[in-house]
Amino acid sequence: MKPNRWAALAAAALTALAVFTPPAAADPLVPQGFAPASTSWTGPSRGFVLGFSPCGKPGWCASLLSTTDGGKRWRRAGHPPISLPDNHNQVKLMVIDERDVFLSDGTRLLASHDGGGNWAEVRLAGVREPFYISKITEAGPRVFAMVTGFGSPSTTTLYAGITGTRLLLPVPGFTVTGSTTYGDIATSGGVQVSMGADYRVQKYWTSSDGLTFSTAPPPCPADSSASLSGVRRGHVLALCSGGPGTPQPGATVRRLWRAPKLGGHFTGTAQAPTLGINQSFSAASPTAATVAAEGGGTGFLHSTADGGTTWTTTVLSGRGVCLNDLDFPDERVGVVVDGLPDADGGSAVYRTTDGGRTWSELGFG
């Protein structure tokens, strides 16, 4: 996919993309033609990438790769039994630790408890199709999944179960209903759950252990939706955004809001850049955060280092499909996936080592 003229003109005034790093040293077990679909990191140097490579039938075969040196070298960690969806949903990877790993294509949820060697399906009790699993995570003894049903009306529900279970149940009271519903959950430094409907209703809960939740002041005004990040040195950051396509197509009104502690009162900052539709959000520190957005066939990474007062924008490739899995495992190192394996422009993983100011593409050989 090629960036349009508008995106090309905008790029001239924005921060340039860092020079690509040389290709990583390739383990001979890395499949030829490997294209990343999702990434999850447990530390600045320890990371995992789920990807697909061309094969016989069904046409694309999944592989799980791991690195212990920040992506310089990769080894194959397994062959998950999952296919690229025909509807171009992202196949989402979430690595909790060296043993617990989750995969989802939006409707199917798989779990491994031996580091990716063996997999079992995890079911959602009572869920009705069509639905989409937007988030999978774990906190304390519980696994959580945020699930949106696309019926009339739409319903977003939080599901949970004890780690190792093969059945997740709806969490009582954690449901919103409306024409459009959405939700997010973050578990770093404490558990946060945000849910909303129609840009009129906002609900927010916090927990220190993932078992007992308390209602708290929502991070965002009722006319916006919340994207959550983990607790950073005691501070809690959220991205508050209006409906996509405002104030014009390919744009989103957004602000960074911050609370001094988990469950505390949030206050907002100056408006962030509106370019692009939200794809991912993550904070590196109490003052540094990045928004991944896509618009006009181009990917953008909007970053702030001063709590949202000023922003810089990095223009990625013209893949222009989606930007997923934005995350900062520490205050300097972050990652994001650009594109999809079967998209026209393919896919790539980008990494930053300076808190989001510059980004370079990781190689897989």
Secondary structure, DSSP 4 states (H G I P E B T S, - for coil): ----HHHHHHHTTSBPPPPPPPPPBPPTTSPTT-EEEEEEESSSS-EEEEEEEE-SSSSEEEEEEEESSTTSB-EEEE--S----TT----EEEE-SSS-EEEESSS-EEEESSSSSS-EEEEETT--SSEEEEEEEEETTEEEEEEEE-SSSEEEEEEEEETT-SEEEEEEEEEEEESSEEEEEE-TTSEEEEEEETTTEEEEEEESSSSS-EE---SS-TTSEEEEEEEETTEEEEEEE--TT-SSTTB--EEEEEESSTT---EEEEEPP-BSEEEEEEESSSS-EEEEEEETTEEEEEEESSTTSS-EEEE--S--S-EEEEE-SSSS-EEEEEE-TTSTT-EEEEEESSTTS--EEPP--
